[in-house]
């Protein structure tokens, strides 16, 4: 298994360092890392270069994608990895902290026959002191979004080979073969299409070998929840019924 980890990043100078350090603390370091600089205007690329210079645990690549969009950046990163020989690709985001055993858990899931895997997205507690409602409500927001997804008309089609499962783009891993068969992430902006949902539905047309694993854990930022508030955050994830004036919360 030749595993790569892909991180799309746009203006994440302040956040990506913690993500990179967490990857360096993984119990399984048998992967190559590709950070996709999505047209950043800050020092994101420099942070990655400095980390790469001091990191001897795994190979670090910087990939450029000038077309703005999480879907476009993620697709570029995954396809770069596959072209370089990756057989399996995991993705997280530049404001997330994978659990120390995340890579090992992803590898186990693939070993058990899954072609697409995800798991819990829990709130980070290191960014700033979390309010009680933030600590409790991020998992609740995710659960509500997953419930909505099961009944969303766009996720219903008799041609799908399995039920809809919510898989956050910041905690997702897929085989190279399935990525290419399914068509990959749509090359879109997050404000236009939730690219993770689109990928899951593309996969459901060609494979039923996907699922959630409790040990595939990533801790995500609550900055969007804090900026939007609960109701607007729910609207954002429910087909962009809420469209914020500033999408890239930093």
Secondary structure as GFF3:
##gff-version 3
##sequence-region A 1 250
A	DSSP	beta_strand	3	9	.	.	.	ID=ss1
A	DSSP	alpha_helix	16	24	.	.	.	ID=ss2
A	DSSP	beta_strand	31	37	.	.	.	ID=ss3
A	DSSP	alpha_helix	44	54	.	.	.	ID=ss4
A	DSSP	beta_strand	60	64	.	.	.	ID=ss5
A	DSSP	alpha_helix	70	83	.	.	.	ID=ss6
A	DSSP	beta_strand	88	93	.	.	.	ID=ss7
A	DSSP	beta_strand	97	98	.	.	.	ID=ss8
A	DSSP	alpha_helix	102	111	.	.	.	ID=ss9
A	DSSP	beta_strand	116	118	.	.	.	ID=ss10
A	DSSP	beta_strand	121	123	.	.	.	ID=ss11
A	DSSP	alpha_helix	132	151	.	.	.	ID=ss12
A	DSSP	three_ten_helix	153	155	.	.	.	ID=ss13
A	DSSP	beta_strand	172	175	.	.	.	ID=ss14
A	DSSP	alpha_helix	176	182	.	.	.	ID=ss15
A	DSSP	alpha_helix	195	204	.	.	.	ID=ss16
A	DSSP	beta_strand	210	212	.	.	.	ID=ss17
A	DSSP	beta_strand	218	220	.	.	.	ID=ss18
A	DSSP	alpha_helix	223	228	.	.	.	ID=ss19
A	DSSP	alpha_helix	230	237	.	.	.	ID=ss20
###
